[in-house]
Amino acid sequence: MLLQSNGINSVIRLLPALPTDTDWSSGNIKGMRARNGFELSFSWKSSKLTKAEIFSLSGAECYIQLPAGTSVYSSAGKKIALNTKVDNLVSFNTVKGSKYVIK
């Protein structure tokens, strides 16, 4: 499973159950849809997320489980203020039509 978006607030989880086969250890995907109006593109290497882009289709608050050591940035490179929940679960406000980068 490459993307999960469910539960309270439709939390986005990237690579929650990546297959262990070596063919899946690196890759990328574009245009995946998540609940609450988000479109995601992301890449991974050695079974770890390297970069993700979130495009807000609705301007809804985004709830995402961030991989350790990553942050969220605007498309202009400005670090986004996050509301920290638990277990790397964060949320942030989005603007309809804007892109956000996880790296």
C-alpha positions as CSV (number, residue, x, y, z in Angstrom):
1,M,0.0,0.0,0.0
2,L,1.5,3.3,-1.1
3,L,-1.1,5.7,0.5
4,Q,-3.6,5.5,3.2
5,S,-6.1,8.2,4.1
6,N,-8.7,7.3,6.7
7,G,-9.9,7.5,10.3
8,I,-10.7,10.7,12.2
9,N,-9.7,13.7,10.0
10,S,-8.7,11.4,7.2
11,V,-5.1,11.3,8.2
12,I,-2.7,10.8,5.3
13,R,0.0,8.1,5.7
14,L,2.6,7.7,3.0
15,L,4.1,4.2,2.3
16,P,2.3,2.6,5.3
17,A,2.7,-0.9,3.9
18,L,5.3,-0.8,1.1
19,P,5.8,-4.3,-0.4
20,T,9.2,-5.9,0.7
21,D,10.0,-7.1,-2.8
22,T,13.2,-5.4,-4.0
23,D,11.3,-4.2,-7.1
24,W,9.5,-1.8,-4.7
25,S,12.5,-0.5,-2.8
26,S,12.7,2.6,-4.9
27,G,10.0,4.4,-7.0
28,N,7.7,7.3,-7.4
29,I,4.1,8.0,-8.1
30,K,2.1,11.0,-9.2
31,G,-1.5,12.1,-8.9
32,M,-2.7,10.0,-6.1
33,R,-5.9,11.3,-4.4
34,A,-6.4,11.4,-0.6
35,R,-9.6,12.3,1.3
36,N,-10.4,15.9,2.1
37,G,-9.3,17.1,-1.3
38,F,-5.6,16.4,-1.6
39,E,-3.6,15.2,-4.6
40,L,-0.2,13.7,-3.8
41,S,3.0,12.8,-5.7
42,F,5.9,11.3,-3.9
43,S,9.1,9.3,-4.3
44,W,11.1,6.8,-2.1
45,K,14.5,5.2,-2.1
46,S,15.6,2.2,0.0
47,S,12.0,1.9,1.1
48,K,12.0,5.4,2.7
49,L,10.2,8.5,1.6
50,T,12.6,11.0,0.0
51,K,10.1,13.7,-1.1
52,A,6.4,14.3,-1.3
53,E,4.2,17.1,-2.8
54,I,0.7,17.7,-1.6
55,F,-1.6,19.8,-3.7
56,S,-4.7,21.2,-1.9
57,L,-7.8,20.9,-4.1
58,S,-10.1,22.2,-1.4
59,G,-8.2,24.4,1.1
60,A,-9.0,21.9,3.9
61,E,-6.8,21.4,6.9
62,C,-4.3,18.6,6.1
63,Y,-3.6,15.8,8.7
64,I,-0.5,13.8,7.9
65,Q,1.7,11.3,9.7
66,L,5.2,12.7,8.9
67,P,8.2,10.4,8.6
68,A,10.8,11.2,11.3
69,G,13.1,14.0,10.4
70,T,10.9,15.6,7.8
71,S,9.1,18.9,7.7
72,V,6.5,20.6,5.5
73,Y,7.4,23.6,3.3
74,S,5.4,25.9,1.0
75,S,6.2,25.7,-2.7
76,A,8.3,28.9,-2.1
77,G,10.5,27.0,0.4
78,K,9.1,28.5,3.6
79,K,8.7,26.1,6.5
80,I,5.1,25.6,7.4
81,A,3.9,25.9,11.1
82,L,2.6,22.6,12.2
83,N,0.1,21.6,14.9
84,T,1.7,18.6,16.5
85,K,-0.6,15.8,17.6
86,V,0.9,12.4,18.6
87,D,3.3,9.9,17.0
88,N,4.5,12.3,14.2
89,L,0.9,13.1,13.4
90,V,0.6,16.8,12.5
91,S,-1.9,19.1,10.8
92,F,-1.5,22.3,8.9
93,N,-3.8,24.8,7.2
94,T,-3.8,24.8,3.4
95,V,-4.9,27.2,0.7
96,K,-6.9,25.9,-2.2
97,G,-4.7,25.6,-5.2
98,S,-1.4,25.6,-3.3
99,K,1.3,23.0,-3.2
100,Y,3.2,21.9,-0.1
101,V,6.4,19.9,0.0
102,I,7.6,17.3,2.5
103,K,11.3,16.8,2.7
